[in-house]
Amino acid sequence: MKSPTELSSESEKYLRNLSFELIKSEENSWAKSFLWANDILNFGIEYDRLYYDCYIMAHTKPIEHLYLVKLLRLLNNDLDFYKQELITANVMYTLPINQYIKLFFDNYNMIKSFMIGYDIVKFSEYDKFEDRYEGI
């Protein structure tokens, strides 16, 4: 079994299927970061001492990080979306890298629809949406 910080070939295949290319990769002894891009958006994952962040950024303004789980909670209008999975992963209420990529892949069409025509109004919807992590 791969380490939760190692990118699997299956995850790479998911991203290639969505026409994403790796444009940035950095690693050191305690941190890793990856950034992929296609013609619509950037998709990034950062790992720092057992804590993962997964975000999406549009190519248009406002260029701000949209955290994947929070965005999916907004799009599903469900504050508890993916809550149990985050608890089960037991990684500081985040997911390992390959689970984030699978979650992104499974919800890509919904994310893509939100990002097409992305503007300050859509960012404001995201920014104002309540997000919570119990237990932190």
N, C-alpha and C positions, 0 to 999 in steps of 0.2 A: 504494500500500500504506500502511496506517495505521501510525503509530508504535506500538511495543510498549506504550506507556503509554496509548494512546487506546482507549476502549471502543468496540467495533464495534456496529453496529445488530443484527447476528446474535447477539452476546452478550447484548444487552439483551432480545432476543426469547427466548433460552433462559431467562433469569431470569423474564421475564413468564409463560412457559409453566409454570413451577414455582410461580407465584403469589407471586413475590418483588417487593417494592417497595423502591426506593432510599429509605433513611431518613436517610442522612448522606453528604455528599460534601464533601471539603476539598481544596483545591489551593493550592500556592504554587510558587515558581520551582524548587524541588528535590524536592518531595514531593507525593504524592497519596494520598488514602485514600477508600475507598468502603465503605459498609455497607448491605447489603440484608437484609430480614427477611420471613419468612412466618410462619404460625401455629405452626411447629415449631422453627425455628432462625434464627439470624443467620448471614450469610455475608459475610465482609469480605476486602478486598484492600488492602494498603498498598504503596506504592512510595516508595522513598527511595534516591536516587543509584544507580540501576541494580540495586537489590536489591528483590525482591518478597517479600512475605509473604502467604499466603492462609490464612485460618482460618475455623473454624466455631465458633459458640457456641450452646449450648442456652439456652432460655428458663427452664430450671429449674436448681437448684443441683446440683452445683457449677458456677458460671458461670466457666468457664476457656476460654481459647483452645485449640482442637484444630486443629493444623495439618493442612491437607488431605492432603498427600502422606503424612505419618506416619500419619494415620488410615486412609487407604486401604491402606497397607502392613500395618497391623494387621488390617484387615478381610479382606484377601487373604492374610494370613499369609505375606507375601513381603517380606523386607527390601530386595530389589532392584526392587520394583514402581516403575515409571516412572523408573528410574535412567538409562537410555539417553536418554530424552526430555529429562531435566534436563541431561545432558551436552551434547546436541545444541543445546538452547536457548542454552547458553553465556552465561547471565546470572547469574553467581554461584550456580550450582546452583539456580536458581529458574526459573520460566516467565514469559513475558509475560502480561499481564492476560487477554487473550482465550483463551489456552490453559488458564489456570486455570479460567476459567468453563466451557469445554468439558469439561474433566476433571471438574469438579463436576457438570455436567449429565449426563454419561454414566454417572456413578456415584451419582446422586441416590437411587435407590431403596435401594441398600445403605446409604448414609449415613443416610437417613431411618429405616430399620429400626433402626439403631444408636441414633439419637437418641430414638426413641420409647421411653419408659421409662428414659431416661438418668438415671443416679444415680451415687453415689460409687463403686460397684463397677465400673461401666463406665468411669468416669474413671480409676480405678486400673489397669485393664487397659491403657488408652491410655498412661497415665503411665509404666508399667513396661516398655512395649514398646520394645525397642532400636531406635534409629534411627541411621543413619550417613550421612554425606556424605563420600565419598572425594575427596581433592584439595583440601580447604579447610583 
